[in-house]
Amino acid sequence: MFEQSLLSVLIWLPMIGGLLLLALGQQRAGMVRFLALVLSVVTFLLSLPLWTQFDGGSAALQFVEKTVWIDALNIHYHLGVNGISMPLVILTTIITVLIVLSAWKVIDKNVHQYMAAMLILEGMLIGVFSAHDALLFYLFFEAMLIPMFIIIGIWGGPNRVYATLKFFLYTFLGSVLMLIGLIYLYMTSGTWNLTELAALPLTMTEQTWLFFAFFVGFAIKIPMFPVHTWLPDAHVEAPTGGSVVLAAIMLKVGGYGFVRFSLPILPDASQEFTWLLITLSLIAIIYIGLVAIVQKDMKKLIAYSSISHMGFVTLGIFLVFMLMRSDGNSDMALTGAMIQMVSHGFISAAMFLCVGVLYDRLHTRMIRDYGGVINTMPWFGGFFVFFAMANSGLPGTSGFVGEFMVILASFQASFWIAFCAAITLILGAAYSLWMIKRVVFGTITNEAVESMQDVTTREFFILAVLAVFVLVLGVWPEPLVEVMRASVQQLIEHVSVSKVI
């Protein structure tokens, strides 16, 4: 019985818990922090059966829940996960625990509202990755903007209002177009079920219009060039926890949307416009990487780095069609893209948390204000160097696995695509290591750096957990590959058959 409602528990436990935290108020800040940690840890522990009891040999939805929600419109409360969505659910529960811990002392204003927003956001993100009804997906997809809007707007930096409005307007525009596409699919088929929509025959004209309706919504979420400009502003103004959840989890919703909607429902249009997606992905990988090099703000540098690395996700997803035509290894490309999503979740979270540690001590994110940090913070310096290496794609870290698989697969499609994609290894090393050189190494040039204290036990635990995941996934990615294998193969088989009528 518990297994039959596990996904609902994972969605609603943090959301209801978040509402209870609101009722406790600011006066009980200590209790709020403790209960938020308990709720996030319990949610994480409850998510573990998704991994331990998951049948990796099956591509079917597992842990399925389905009940009629609005009968007149054929809308169902339909949940389930496969090998692609399940790791993203677990990633969400892990990162949320670390976010709650990271805010333990940093957030001292309206603690109950901050913790409630984070827990409610966790539930909504799990809902996005679990929903198998298109309208239910859309509701979670839209609703998760509300707590993120509040997090940036209340606990953000001096320009938080500008960043929040820009974030909202970009994402709202994409969401409206996506809703129009979903309504058209419902009017055509009479169903919101994603499996049934994936089997729905459509003309090439219909697929083309729907493809671009979904493309705008998901491209903004990733974000892809040229609709990426909201992300650096949102990251710079967001509190550390907001930047972590934005980079580690929310950006993955766009990539997941392409895999869940664009490929299975619109395979012919996806194949037709593969050239466009690959071109935009390569621009993100190279151009945004060059933009990252010249950044003076550490947070903005990591934000642009995220856009560049997420370019590998869309590159791997849409390389599938080129590889199918050339009889290449399309499984490797799509699997690499999915691993890159999980890996980037851990690495980007770690990078933003490292910047948060520095900001908590000196209240500046500018690279020029630091130098020689390792002299006073050796443990922190070690972690920061390790995560920067992973961000550069160092072999033995998770940052290498997904990118290498995509580059290797792209060689089978085109040498020049592979060549352009591989440039990111050079650019990644350039902006990551140059930042490390100026911040961590060298002599102390700022008197304030001399008085900085090394990481606390709480900070050490948070960074150590992320380091373990980055290292384990880097040297032993096989369990994650095996979990995804059947679902990836089923999706590729599905998109290889035309749906044009």
Secondary structure, DSSP 8 states (H G I E B T S, - for coil): -TGGGHHHHHHHHHHHHHHHHHHH-GGGHHHHHHHHHHHHHHHHHHHHHHHHT--TT--S-EEEEEEEEEGGGTEEEEEEE-TTTHHHHHHHHHHHHHHHHHTTTT--SSHHHHHHHHHHHHHHHHHHHHB-BHHHHHHHHHHTHHHHHHHHHHHS-TTHHHHHHHHHHHHHHHHHHHHHHHHHHHHHHS--BHHHHHT--B-HHHHHHHHHHHHHHHHHHTT-TTS-THHHHHHHHS-HHHHHHIIIIIHHHHHHHIIIIIHHHSHHHHHHTHHHHHHHHHHHHHHHHHHHHT-SBHHHHHHHHHHHHHHHHHHHHHHHHHHHHTT--HHHHHHHHHHHHHHHHHHHHHHHHHHHHHHHHHS--BGGG---HHHH-HHHHHHHHHHHHHHTT-TTSHHHHHHHHHHHHHHHH-HHHHHHHHHHHHHHHHHHHHHHHHHTSS----HHHHT-----HHHHHHHHHHHHHHHHHHH--HHHHHHHHHHHHHHHHHHTS--B-
